[in-house]
């Protein structure tokens, strides 16, 4: 009878626990785009910070311009700057799917642009050309941006065969270059 009870105890478990409920404190600060972990800083008349958020505006300016040219591709160097204010290297993607005509907007790494033109301002994103002389319509990805690193972002807007290019929203998708939980 004693061995049956011992065998039953062994079948019940090894003494490990099955669950834990613990309370821990969490501190979060909400920062403006300029000082957040992914810093977004306006560096041209086409980007401005309203409240705590950076916005892009190509619709007009206070100097008499009212928009981009029809039937053209307009490019803008250094529209805004991305800064990695976090501790780890980041991979950054600019998702254009929130724009009304995402294929008309281009934010692409400078390395891809250099492949086709051989000339590019240092530390910038810019549109790439595909093999047929048109723009690559994929989302932009700048590869790794080291802690404390920064890069300028250029924008190209393709208004060929367009009377208007409606806007929308872009999303910055940021992942730790070392994986989902960082390198530590």
DRENTORTI-135469 format. One record per atom (N, C-alpha, C): residue number from 1; y, x, z; atom name. Coordinates in nm, 3 decimals, padded with zeros to 5 digits. Layout:
% DRENTORTI-135469
 num      yy      xx      zz atomo
 NUM       Y       X       Z    CA
...
This chain:
% DRENTORTI-135469
 num      yy      xx      zz atomo
   1 -00.119  00.082  00.000     N
   1  00.000  00.000  00.000    CA
   1  00.125  00.086  00.000     C
   2  00.120  00.201  00.075     N
   2  00.235  00.291  00.080    CA
   2  00.267  00.351 -00.055     C
   3  00.165  00.387 -00.135     N
   3  00.191  00.445 -00.266    CA
   3  00.246  00.342 -00.363     C
   4  00.210  00.216 -00.348     N
   4  00.266  00.110 -00.431    CA
   4  00.415  00.094 -00.404     C
   5  00.457  00.101 -00.280     N
   5  00.598  00.091 -00.244    CA
   5  00.676  00.211 -00.297     C
   6  00.620  00.329 -00.288     N
   6  00.687  00.449 -00.340    CA
   6  00.700  00.441 -00.491     C
   7  00.596  00.395 -00.558     N
   7  00.601  00.379 -00.703    CA
   7  00.705  00.277 -00.744     C
   8  00.717  00.169 -00.667     N
   8  00.818  00.068 -00.694    CA
   8  00.958  00.123 -00.679     C
   9  00.982  00.206 -00.579     N
   9  01.114  00.267 -00.559    CA
   9  01.147  00.360 -00.674     C
  10  01.049  00.433 -00.722     N
  10  01.072  00.524 -00.835    CA
  10  01.106  00.446 -00.960     C
  11  01.044  00.329 -00.978     N
  11  01.072  00.248 -01.095    CA
  11  01.211  00.187 -01.089     C
  12  01.263  00.168 -00.969     N
  12  01.394  00.107 -00.953    CA
  12  01.507  00.201 -00.995     C
  13  01.489  00.330 -00.988     N
  13  01.595  00.422 -01.027    CA
  13  01.583  00.553 -00.955     C
  14  01.676  00.642 -00.988     N
  14  01.672  00.776 -00.932    CA
  14  01.782  00.798 -00.830     C
  15  01.850  00.696 -00.793     N
  15  01.959  00.711 -00.698    CA
  15  02.094  00.722 -00.766     C
  16  02.101  00.726 -00.900     N
  16  02.228  00.731 -00.972    CA
  16  02.294  00.594 -00.966     C
  17  02.426  00.592 -00.970     N
  17  02.496  00.464 -00.966    CA
  17  02.515  00.410 -01.107     C
  18  02.535  00.279 -01.117     N
  18  02.545  00.214 -01.247    CA
  18  02.688  00.185 -01.289     C
  19  02.782  00.178 -01.196     N
  19  02.920  00.151 -01.235    CA
  19  03.016  00.201 -01.129     C
  20  03.140  00.217 -01.170     N
  20  03.248  00.258 -01.079    CA
  20  03.372  00.181 -01.119     C
  21  03.446  00.135 -01.023     N
  21  03.578  00.080 -01.047    CA
  21  03.676  00.159 -00.963     C
  22  03.773  00.223 -01.029     N
  22  03.870  00.306 -00.958    CA
  22  04.009  00.277 -01.012     C
  23  04.107  00.286 -00.927     N
  23  04.246  00.263 -00.967    CA
  23  04.319  00.396 -00.970     C
  24  04.391  00.422 -01.078     N
  24  04.469  00.545 -01.093    CA
  24  04.608  00.508 -01.141     C
  25  04.703  00.592 -01.111     N
  25  04.839  00.566 -01.158    CA
  25  04.856  00.615 -01.301     C
  26  04.943  00.549 -01.373     N
  26  04.976  00.585 -01.511    CA
  26  05.127  00.586 -01.523     C
  27  05.181  00.692 -01.578     N
  27  05.325  00.702 -01.601    CA
  27  05.351  00.710 -01.750     C
  28  05.440  00.625 -01.798     N
  28  05.476  00.624 -01.940    CA
  28  05.627  00.612 -01.950     C
  29  05.686  00.694 -02.032     N
  29  05.828  00.679 -02.066    CA
  29  05.837  00.640 -02.212     C
  30  05.924  00.549 -02.244     N
  30  05.952  00.514 -02.382    CA
  30  06.078  00.590 -02.421     C
  31  06.066  00.671 -02.526     N
  31  06.177  00.757 -02.568    CA
  31  06.228  00.712 -02.704     C
  32  06.347  00.749 -02.734     N
  32  06.400  00.725 -02.868    CA
  32  06.328  00.813 -02.969     C
  33  06.340  00.779 -03.097     N
  33  06.271  00.853 -03.202    CA
  33  06.301  01.002 -03.201     C
  34  06.420  01.042 -03.162     N
  34  06.455  01.183 -03.165    CA
  34  06.384  01.267 -03.062     C
  35  06.347  01.208 -02.948     N
  35  06.286  01.286 -02.841    CA
  35  06.143  01.243 -02.807     C
  36  06.085  01.153 -02.884     N
  36  05.947  01.110 -02.861    CA
  36  05.851  01.224 -02.899     C
  37  05.723  01.207 -02.868     N
  37  05.626  01.311 -02.903    CA
  37  05.629  01.341 -03.052     C
  38  05.640  01.238 -03.135     N
  38  05.670  01.259 -03.277    CA
  38  05.818  01.229 -03.293     C
  39  05.897  01.334 -03.300     N
  39  06.041  01.317 -03.315    CA
  39  06.077  01.283 -03.458     C
  40  06.159  01.180 -03.477     N
  40  06.210  01.140 -03.608    CA
  40  06.362  01.149 -03.599     C
  41  06.420  01.241 -03.675     N
  41  06.562  01.271 -03.663    CA
  41  06.630  01.250 -03.797     C
  42  06.737  01.170 -03.798     N
  42  06.812  01.147 -03.922    CA
  42  06.889  01.275 -03.958     C
  43  06.875  01.316 -04.085     N
  43  06.939  01.440 -04.131    CA
  43  07.019  01.419 -04.258     C
  44  07.041  01.294 -04.296     N
  44  07.114  01.266 -04.420    CA
  44  07.185  01.132 -04.405     C
  45  07.272  01.099 -04.501     N
  45  07.338  00.968 -04.498    CA
  45  07.241  00.851 -04.523     C
  46  07.117  00.880 -04.564     N
  46  07.020  00.776 -04.597    CA
  46  06.929  00.742 -04.480     C
  47  06.945  00.813 -04.368     N
  47  06.869  00.784 -04.246    CA
  47  06.969  00.772 -04.132     C
  48  06.945  00.674 -04.047     N
  48  07.033  00.657 -03.932    CA
  48  06.951  00.605 -03.815     C
  49  06.998  00.636 -03.695     N
  49  06.931  00.589 -03.575    CA
  49  07.009  00.472 -03.519     C
  50  06.943  00.356 -03.511     N
  50  06.999  00.235 -03.450    CA
  50  06.920  00.206 -03.325     C
  51  06.988  00.205 -03.211     N
  51  06.916  00.191 -03.086    CA
  51  06.832  00.315 -03.066     C
  52  06.702  00.297 -03.054     N
  52  06.612  00.411 -03.036    CA
  52  06.526  00.436 -03.159     C
  53  06.552  00.366 -03.271     N
  53  06.467  00.380 -03.388    CA
  53  06.545  00.430 -03.509     C
  54  06.480  00.523 -03.582     N
  54  06.538  00.570 -03.707    CA
  54  06.508  00.469 -03.817     C
  55  06.605  00.446 -03.904     N
  55  06.589  00.357 -04.018    CA
  55  06.634  00.429 -04.144     C
  56  06.568  00.398 -04.256     N
  56  06.608  00.452 -04.386    CA
  56  06.687  00.345 -04.459     C
  57  06.795  00.385 -04.527     N
  57  06.878  00.289 -04.598    CA
  57  06.928  00.352 -04.728     C
  58  06.876  00.303 -04.840     N
  58  06.918  00.348 -04.972    CA
  58  06.994  00.238 -05.045     C
  59  07.033  00.132 -04.974     N
  59  07.096  00.016 -05.036    CA
  59  07.244  00.036 -05.065     C
  60  07.310  00.123 -04.997     N
  60  07.452  00.145 -05.020    CA
  60  07.509  00.236 -04.914     C
  61  07.630  00.284 -04.939     N
  61  07.695  00.370 -04.841    CA
  61  07.842  00.337 -04.833     C
  62  07.912  00.398 -04.743     N
  62  08.054  00.371 -04.725    CA
  62  08.143  00.444 -04.825     C
  63  08.084  00.517 -04.918     N
  63  08.162  00.594 -05.015    CA
  63  08.166  00.529 -05.153     C
  64  08.127  00.403 -05.164     N
  64  08.135  00.332 -05.291    CA
  64  08.002  00.316 -05.363     C
  65  07.900  00.392 -05.327     N
  65  07.769  00.377 -05.388    CA
  65  07.701  00.252 -05.336     C
  66  07.632  00.179 -05.425     N
  66  07.569  00.055 -05.382    CA
  66  07.418  00.055 -05.403     C
  67  07.358  00.169 -05.435     N
  67  07.213  00.174 -05.451    CA
  67  07.171  00.278 -05.552     C
  68  07.041  00.279 -05.582     N
  68  06.987  00.376 -05.678    CA
  68  07.004  00.323 -05.820     C
  69  06.990  00.412 -05.918     N
  69  07.003  00.375 -06.059    CA
  69  06.884  00.293 -06.106     C
  70  06.910  00.196 -06.194     N
  70  06.803  00.120 -06.258    CA
  70  06.731  00.209 -06.357     C
  71  06.605  00.179 -06.384     N
  71  06.524  00.253 -06.481    CA
  71  06.530  00.403 -06.458     C
  72  06.510  00.445 -06.333     N
  72  06.518  00.587 -06.298    CA
  72  06.422  00.619 -06.184     C
  73  06.406  00.748 -06.162     N
  73  06.340  00.797 -06.042    CA
  73  06.446  00.873 -05.964     C
  74  06.478  00.825 -05.846     N
  74  06.579  00.889 -05.762    CA
  74  06.510  00.968 -05.652     C
  75  06.548  01.093 -05.635     N
  75  06.489  01.177 -05.531    CA
  75  06.596  01.219 -05.432     C
  76  06.557  01.227 -05.307     N
  76  06.648  01.260 -05.199    CA
  76  06.582  01.367 -05.112     C
  77  06.643  01.485 -05.106     N
  77  06.590  01.595 -05.025    CA
  77  06.630  01.577 -04.879     C
  78  06.543  01.617 -04.788     N
  78  06.576  01.624 -04.647    CA
  78  06.635  01.498 -04.588     C
  79  06.575  01.383 -04.616     N
  79  06.628  01.256 -04.567    CA
  79  06.617  01.248 -04.415     C
  80  06.504  01.292 -04.361     N
  80  06.489  01.296 -04.215    CA
  80  06.393  01.409 -04.179     C
  81  06.389  01.438 -04.050     N
  81  06.307  01.546 -04.000    CA
  81  06.203  01.490 -03.904     C
  82  06.079  01.540 -03.917     N
  82  05.974  01.510 -03.819    CA
  82  05.957  01.633 -03.732     C
  83  05.953  01.614 -03.600     N
  83  05.938  01.723 -03.504    CA
  83  05.821  01.691 -03.413     C
  84  05.733  01.789 -03.394     N
  84  05.622  01.772 -03.300    CA
  84  05.669  01.815 -03.162     C
  85  05.704  01.718 -03.078     N
  85  05.746  01.744 -02.941    CA
  85  05.630  01.736 -02.843     C
  86  05.508  01.728 -02.894     N
  86  05.389  01.722 -02.809    CA
  86  05.325  01.858 -02.793     C
  87  05.219  01.865 -02.712     N
  87  05.156  01.994 -02.682    CA
  87  05.054  02.042 -02.785     C
  88  05.005  01.955 -02.873     N
  88  04.899  01.991 -02.966    CA
  88  04.944  01.981 -03.110     C
  89  04.875  02.052 -03.200     N
  89  04.901  02.040 -03.343    CA
  89  04.867  01.898 -03.388     C
  90  04.951  01.842 -03.476     N
  90  04.934  01.704 -03.521    CA
  90  04.911  01.698 -03.671     C
  91  04.828  01.604 -03.714     N
  91  04.819  01.564 -03.854    CA
  91  04.898  01.435 -03.866     C
  92  04.989  01.429 -03.963     N
  92  05.079  01.315 -03.977    CA
  92  05.060  01.253 -04.115     C
  93  05.044  01.122 -04.119     N
  93  05.035  01.048 -04.244    CA
  93  05.145  00.943 -04.244     C
  94  05.214  00.929 -04.357     N
  94  05.314  00.823 -04.372    CA
  94  05.249  00.714 -04.455     C
  95  05.223  00.601 -04.393     N
  95  05.155  00.488 -04.456    CA
  95  05.259  00.397 -04.520     C
  96  05.251  00.380 -04.652     N
  96  05.349  00.301 -04.728    CA
  96  05.307  00.157 -04.748     C
  97  05.193  00.115 -04.693     N
  97  05.141 -00.018 -04.723    CA
  97  05.231 -00.130 -04.671     C
  98  05.323 -00.103 -04.580     N
  98  05.416 -00.204 -04.531    CA
  98  05.537 -00.225 -04.620     C
  99  05.547 -00.148 -04.728     N
  99  05.657 -00.165 -04.824    CA
  99  05.618 -00.270 -04.927     C
 100  05.716 -00.343 -04.978     N
 100  05.688 -00.449 -05.076    CA
 100  05.624 -00.392 -05.203     C
 101  05.670 -00.279 -05.251     N
 101  05.612 -00.212 -05.368    CA
 101  05.578 -00.068 -05.329     C
 102  05.468 -00.046 -05.256     N
 102  05.441  00.088 -05.203    CA
 102  05.427  00.196 -05.310     C
 103  05.383  00.159 -05.431     N
 103  05.368  00.261 -05.536    CA
 103  05.501  00.311 -05.589     C
 104  05.611  00.244 -05.555     N
 104  05.744  00.288 -05.600    CA
 104  05.810  00.384 -05.503     C
 105  05.748  00.407 -05.387     N
 105  05.803  00.494 -05.284    CA
 105  05.711  00.613 -05.266     C
 106  05.769  00.734 -05.249     N
 106  05.686  00.853 -05.241    CA
 106  05.732  00.946 -05.130     C
 107  05.636  00.978 -05.043     N
 107  05.654  01.074 -04.934    CA
 107  05.529  01.162 -04.940     C
 108  05.538  01.280 -04.997     N
 108  05.420  01.362 -05.021    CA
 108  05.447  01.506 -04.978     C
 109  05.347  01.578 -04.930     N
 109  05.369  01.714 -04.880    CA
 109  05.426  01.809 -04.983     C
 110  05.505  01.902 -04.935     N
 110  05.566  02.001 -05.023    CA
 110  05.461  02.084 -05.094     C
 111  05.345  02.108 -05.031     N
 111  05.242  02.191 -05.093    CA
 111  05.193  02.131 -05.224     C
 112  05.182  01.999 -05.229     N
 112  05.137  01.933 -05.351    CA
 112  05.244  01.943 -05.458     C
 113  05.370  01.925 -05.419     N
 113  05.480  01.937 -05.514    CA
 113  05.486  02.078 -05.572     C
 114  05.469  02.180 -05.487     N
 114  05.474  02.318 -05.533    CA
 114  05.365  02.346 -05.635     C
 115  05.250  02.280 -05.621     N
 115  05.140  02.300 -05.714    CA
 115  05.182  02.265 -05.856     C
 116  05.268  02.166 -05.871     N
 116  05.310  02.123 -06.004    CA
 116  05.440  02.185 -06.050     C
 117  05.531  02.215 -05.959     N
 117  05.661  02.265 -06.002    CA
 117  05.683  02.411 -05.971     C
 118  05.613  02.464 -05.870     N
 118  05.630  02.603 -05.833    CA
 118  05.758  02.631 -05.758     C
 119  05.837  02.529 -05.728     N
 119  05.965  02.550 -05.662    CA
 119  05.988  02.435 -05.565     C
 120  06.023  02.469 -05.442     N
 120  06.045  02.362 -05.345    CA
 120  06.123  02.414 -05.225     C
 121  06.216  02.335 -05.172     N
 121  06.285  02.376 -05.050    CA
 121  06.185  02.393 -04.936     C
 122  06.202  02.495 -04.856     N
 122  06.107  02.525 -04.749    CA
 122  06.103  02.414 -04.645     C
 123  05.983  02.392 -04.589     N
 123  05.962  02.298 -04.479    CA
 123  06.004  02.156 -04.513     C
 124  05.953  02.100 -04.621     N
 124  05.987  01.964 -04.659    CA
 124  05.865  01.889 -04.712     C
 125  05.868  01.757 -04.700     N
 125  05.775  01.669 -04.771    CA
 125  05.844  01.631 -04.901     C
 126  05.768  01.599 -05.002     N
 126  05.830  01.558 -05.127    CA
 126  05.727  01.491 -05.217     C
 127  05.769  01.417 -05.317     N
 127  05.672  01.349 -05.403    CA
 127  05.592  01.447 -05.489     C
 128  05.469  01.412 -05.517     N
 128  05.386  01.496 -05.602    CA
 128  05.373  01.431 -05.740     C
 129  05.342  01.513 -05.837     N
 129  05.316  01.466 -05.973    CA
 129  05.166  01.462 -05.994     C
 130  05.117  01.357 -06.062     N
 130  04.976  01.356 -06.095    CA
 130  04.954  01.429 -06.227     C
 131  04.830  01.436 -06.273     N
 131  04.798  01.512 -06.394    CA
 131  04.859  01.453 -06.521     C
 132  04.910  01.331 -06.514     N
 132  04.963  01.266 -06.633    CA
 132  05.115  01.257 -06.633     C
 133  05.181  01.331 -06.544     N
 133  05.327  01.332 -06.541    CA
 133  05.388  01.220 -06.458     C
 134  05.304  01.140 -06.394     N
 134  05.356  01.033 -06.309    CA
 134  05.344  01.072 -06.163     C
 135  05.384  00.983 -06.077     N
 135  05.377  01.011 -05.935    CA
 135  05.241  00.976 -05.878     C
 136  05.197  01.054 -05.783     N
 136  05.077  01.024 -05.706    CA
 136  05.114  00.912 -05.610     C
 137  05.036  00.805 -05.607     N
 137  05.073  00.688 -05.527    CA
 137  05.005  00.685 -05.391     C
 138  04.938  00.793 -05.352     N
 138  04.872  00.793 -05.221    CA
 138  04.974  00.808 -05.109     C
 139  04.929  00.783 -04.989     N
 139  05.014  00.805 -04.873    CA
 139  05.037  00.954 -04.855     C
 140  05.147  00.988 -04.794     N
 140  05.180  01.128 -04.770    CA
 140  05.107  01.178 -04.647     C
 141  05.064  01.301 -04.653     N
 141  05.007  01.364 -04.536    CA
 141  05.052  01.508 -04.533     C
 142  05.112  01.547 -04.426     N
 142  05.169  01.680 -04.417    CA
 142  05.077  01.784 -04.359     C
 143  04.950  01.749 -04.332     N
 143  04.862  01.846 -04.270    CA
 143  04.906  01.873 -04.128     C
 144  04.871  01.987 -04.077     N
 144  04.899  02.017 -03.937    CA
 144  05.044  02.054 -03.912     C
 145  05.102  01.995 -03.810     N
 145  05.237  02.031 -03.764    CA
 145  05.220  02.082 -03.622     C
 146  05.243  02.212 -03.603     N
 146  05.217  02.275 -03.475    CA
 146  05.313  02.225 -03.367     C
 147  05.275  02.243 -03.243     N
 147  05.360  02.204 -03.131    CA
 147  05.493  02.276 -03.143     C
 148  05.602  02.201 -03.138     N
 148  05.735  02.257 -03.156    CA
 148  05.776  02.273 -03.301     C
 149  05.683  02.248 -03.393     N
 149  05.712  02.261 -03.536    CA
 149  05.790  02.141 -03.588     C
 150  05.856  02.162 -03.700     N
 150  05.932  02.054 -03.763    CA
 150  05.925  02.067 -03.914     C
 151  05.945  01.956 -03.983     N
 151  05.948  01.958 -04.128    CA
 151  06.043  01.850 -04.177     C
 152  06.116  01.881 -04.283     N
 152  06.202  01.782 -04.347    CA
 152  06.118  01.693 -04.436     C
 153  06.162  01.570 -04.454     N
 153  06.092  01.474 -04.538    CA
 153  06.186  01.430 -04.649     C
 154  06.144  01.451 -04.773     N
 154  06.217  01.402 -04.889    CA
 154  06.158  01.270 -04.934     C
 155  06.236  01.191 -05.005     N
 155  06.193  01.059 -05.050    CA
 155  06.223  01.048 -05.199     C
 156  06.130  00.990 -05.274     N
 156  06.155  00.956 -05.413    CA
 156  06.128  00.807 -05.430     C
 157  06.215  00.742 -05.505     N
 157  06.202  00.598 -05.531    CA
 157  06.195  00.579 -05.681     C
 158  06.085  00.521 -05.727     N
 158  06.061  00.502 -05.870    CA
 158  06.107  00.361 -05.909     C
 159  06.219  00.354 -05.980     N
 159  06.272  00.225 -06.025    CA
 159  06.259  00.209 -06.176     C
 160  06.169  00.287 -06.237     N
 160  06.146  00.270 -06.381    CA
 160  06.087  00.131 -06.404     C
 161  06.139  00.061 -06.502     N
 161  06.094 -00.075 -06.535    CA
 161  06.109 -00.171 -06.417     C
 162  06.206 -00.147 -06.331     N
 162  06.230 -00.232 -06.215    CA
 162  06.376 -00.273 -06.211     C
 163  06.403 -00.398 -06.180     N
 163  06.539 -00.442 -06.156    CA
 163  06.578 -00.423 -06.010     C
 164  06.477 -00.425 -05.923     N
 164  06.502 -00.401 -05.781    CA
 164  06.378 -00.340 -05.719     C
 165  06.397 -00.269 -05.611     N
 165  06.287 -00.209 -05.536    CA
 165  06.302 -00.256 -05.392     C
 166  06.230 -00.365 -05.356     N
 166  06.244 -00.413 -05.219    CA
 166  06.188 -00.314 -05.118     C
 167  06.242 -00.317 -04.999     N
 167  06.199 -00.226 -04.893    CA
 167  06.084 -00.283 -04.812     C
 168  06.084 -00.255 -04.686     N
 168  05.979 -00.298 -04.595    CA
 168  05.971 -00.199 -04.480     C
 169  05.850 -00.164 -04.441     N
 169  05.831 -00.072 -04.330    CA
 169  05.733  00.038 -04.369     C
 170  05.756  00.158 -04.315     N
 170  05.658  00.265 -04.325    CA
 170  05.605  00.290 -04.185     C
 171  05.480  00.334 -04.178     N
 171  05.416  00.361 -04.050    CA
 171  05.378  00.508 -04.044     C
 172  05.410  00.573 -03.934     N
 172  05.373  00.712 -03.913    CA
 172  05.244  00.712 -03.833     C
 173  05.134  00.756 -03.895     N
 173  05.005  00.767 -03.827    CA
 173  04.987  00.912 -03.784     C
 174  04.970  00.933 -03.656     N
 174  04.963  01.068 -03.601    CA
 174  04.830  01.085 -03.529     C
 175  04.758  01.192 -03.563     N
 175  04.635  01.225 -03.492    CA
 175  04.641  01.370 -03.450     C
 176  04.574  01.399 -03.340     N
 176  04.565  01.536 -03.292    CA
 176  04.479  01.614 -03.391     C
 177  04.526  01.726 -03.438     N
 177  04.453  01.805 -03.537    CA
 177  04.319  01.853 -03.483     C
 178  04.305  01.864 -03.351     N
 178  04.180  01.912 -03.291    CA
 178  04.081  01.800 -03.263     C
 179  04.119  01.676 -03.285     N
 179  04.029  01.565 -03.259    CA
 179  04.099  01.459 -03.177     C
 180  04.030  01.349 -03.148     N
 180  04.095  01.236 -03.083    CA
 180  04.138  01.263 -02.939     C
 181  04.083  01.365 -02.874     N
 181  04.117  01.389 -02.734    CA
 181  04.184  01.524 -02.711     C
 182  04.229  01.589 -02.816     N
 182  04.300  01.715 -02.800    CA
 182  04.207  01.834 -02.787     C
 183  04.265  01.948 -02.766     N
 183  04.187  02.071 -02.761    CA
 183  04.154  02.114 -02.619     C
 184  04.209  02.047 -02.520     N
 184  04.184  02.089 -02.381    CA
 184  04.074  02.008 -02.317     C
